[in-house]
Amino acid sequence: MAEQRIPPTPTNFAIWFQYYAGSHNDLRNAIDLLIDHNRPFDVRTNQDLFETYIAPQVSAVVVETSERLQALMGAAKEFLATAIADNHSQMQAISQVADQGKAGVDPKTLVAQLMNELARAATRATRLEAGFEEKTRELDVIRDSLSKSEARARTDTLTGLANRRALDEFLRKAQTMAEWGEPLSVLLLDVDHFKTFNDNFGHGVGDQVLRLMAKVLGEKVRPQDLPARYGGEELIAVLPDADLAACTEIAERIRRAIGECTITRRSTGEVLPNITVSIGVAQYRPGETTADLIERCDRALYLAKGGGRNRVVTENEVDRAEAAG
């Protein structure tokens, strides 16, 4: 930590303890890449590492789930203790029947006693099995609750797409793979004249437009890609293993599909003017930050807006425009 000039704070100690413990491969890879590219461990970088790889996501759901798990484990221990005690009692009873057999007790009596013990054992086993089935169902409910809680924490409530937290995590992992040679591209999408649209038809209709844009974006990207809400009316998609040409092709499909959408005002049934989008596309360059990648994507988007909107512009066109003065 001293060599990298990292302040000795509790969160930073937690990061580097996990790094040297070697128990978190994603964290180790991320730090190794930062060191290899001489990236400074500034306040933002340290905070991002902590929030992405170390910080527990504590919420009311997590606390409640912990309490439910404690109760469930207590019940399971009681069931097991009961099963062990019942099994011990059954073995003693059968042993007593066997001793009576050696003593010459009437076989009919022994058979009756043995049948009685077996019936009691079967009853206990059925009751125990029913109890475990009930606790298994409770465990399934807890697992489902945790999954839904995690999904909500990573989802934008308006569009249903990934939120910034999920986007940042995905980008960091995609960046790690890109440093090893896999292409990585990003497209940034913005609704044309969205403010005017909101002013004319109201924010409710504006939200309807954003949800429609999000739906089209989610349908047109590939399963391995991450569509997300970047902020305001801007949507973004991260495309691992896609070069600039592949990303541009997907962006064009998105632009055309949105242009063909028909939006109807729910309150009146009025068909609204067609919506168009401008899209900027950029490909990751080894050694840069993800912020640099998105910034170049944003410059391409800005050029698309300035060039008449309803178009896709790549970082190459930005470079040519800047070179031309």
Sequence and secondary structure as in RCSB ss.txt:
>XXXX:A:sequence
MAEQRIPPTPTNFAIWFQYYAGSHNDLRNAIDLLIDHNRPFDVRTNQDLFETYIAPQVSAVVVETSERLQALMGA
AKEFLATAIADNHSQMQAISQVADQGKAGVDPKTLVAQLMNELARAATRATRLEAGFEEKTRELDVIRDSLSKSE
ARARTDTLTGLANRRALDEFLRKAQTMAEWGEPLSVLLLDVDHFKTFNDNFGHGVGDQVLRLMAKVLGEKVRPQD
LPARYGGEELIAVLPDADLAACTEIAERIRRAIGECTITRRSTGEVLPNITVSIGVAQYRPGETTADLIERCDRA
LYLAKGGGRNRVVTENEVDRAEAAG
>XXXX:A:secstr
 TTTT    HHHHHHHHHHHHT  HHHHHHHHHHHHTT    HHHHHHHIIIII     HHHHHHHHHHHHHHHH
HHHHHHHHHHHHHHHHHHHHHHHHHHHTT  HHHHHHHHHHHHHHHHHHHHHHHHHHHHHHHHHHHHHHHHHHHH
HHHTB TTT SB HHHHHHHHHHHHHHHHTT  EEEEEEEETTHHHHHHHH HHHHHHHHHHHHHHHHHHS TTS
EEEEEETTEEEEEEET  HHHHHHHHHHHHHHHHT   B TTT  B     EEEEEEE  TTS HHHHHHHHHHH
HHHHHHTTSSSEEEHHHHHHHHHT 
